[in-house]
Amino acid sequence: MKIFKKISLIILIAGYLIAGANHFYNPVSYYHIIPKYLPFPVILNILAGVFEILFAILLISPKTRHIGSYGIILMLIAFIPVHVQMVIDAPFLLGGKWVVTPVIAWLRLIVFQPLLIAWVWWHRK
């Protein structure tokens, strides 16, 4: 079980580092999913990328892992309006490549987000 948890943590860290970097590599795809009622989408996208990278780095050390874990959990909760907006806007093209259908949008909201929260919660200690 320990090796499985260690591999899981490595995947989680790598995933959040890549996701955070993607906010800078492909920012336009994020602008489209930020709800229109939220101001300053460019700044929000930058902040999301910075915090995803920061929290991933905090997951590396056991001494800071709880801060990184709770940070990611709070961020995932804060992103719920984005996923609700995706449900409302579906179907749409994301990043010029991927079609987000209503089914995909709903799965991201009611399955993927809770699973991510549970996964990060598992690594909080």
N, C-alpha and C positions, 0 to 999 in steps of 0.2 A: 504493500500500500504506500510505503514511503517513496518508492521510486516513481510510482504513478503520480503521486502528489507533486513531486519535484518536477517531473516532465510537464504536468499540467501547469505549474507555476511558470516554467520557462515559456510555454506556449502563450500563456496569458501576458507575460511581460513583452514578448516579441510582438504579439498582436496589438497591444496598446502602443508600443513604439512605432510600429508600422502605421497604425491608424492615425496617430498623432502627426507623424511626418506627412501623411497623405493630405492633411488639411492645408499644408503648404505646397505640396506637389500638384494637387488637383483641387484648388479652392472653389472653382466654379460649381462643381457638383454639389458642394455643401451649401452654397448660396441659395440654390433652388429648393432645398428642403427646410431651410430656416423659416419658421412661420412669419408671414408678412407683418404681423402686429409687433414683432420684436425689432427694436431699432438697431442700427449699426451692424448689419449682417457680416461685414468684413471683419470687424473687430471681434464679434462673437465667434467667428470661425477661427481666428487666430488664437483667441483665448482657449477654445476647445482643444486645438492642436497642442498648445503649450501645456495645458493641464493634463492631457492624455499622456504626453511624454514625461512630464514631471511625476505623475502618479506611477507610471510604469517603472521609472527609475527608483522611486521609493519602495516598490515591491521587491527590489533585489535584496536589500538587507533585512534580516529578521528584525533589526532594531527599528526600522521605519515602515515595515510591511503593513502594520495596522493603519498607519496614516494613509499610505497609498491605497489600501483596500477601501477604507471608508471614503476617501476622496473619489475613487472610481464609482462606488455605490451611489454617492450623492450626485455625481455627474450623470450617471445612468438615469437616476430619478429626474434630474433636471432636463434630460433629453426626451422625456415622455411627450411633451408638447410637439416636438419635432416628429415623433412617430405618429401621433394623432393627426398632425397635418398631412403626413404621408398617406394615411388612410383616406383622408378627405380628398386629397389631390389625385389619388390613383385612378386610372393608370397614368404614368408619366415616364419620361425618359430620364435616367439618372446618369450624369456624366457623359451624355451623348452615346452611351454604349448599352446600358442595362435598362430594361423595361421593368418598372416596379408596378406589378399588377395589384389589384385590391387584395388578393389572397396573400401575396408576399408582404404587403404593408401590414395586414392584420397579423400575420405570423411574426413579423418583427416586433409588433407591439405587445401581443399577448403571450407569445412563446419565447422569442429570443431575448427580449429585455429581462424578463424574470429569470431565465436560465443564466444570463450573464451576471445578474446580481447575485444569484445563488453561488455561482462559480467563484466570484470574487470574495464573497462572504466566507467560503470554505478556506480561503488563503489568508484570512485576516490575522491569524496568530502566528 
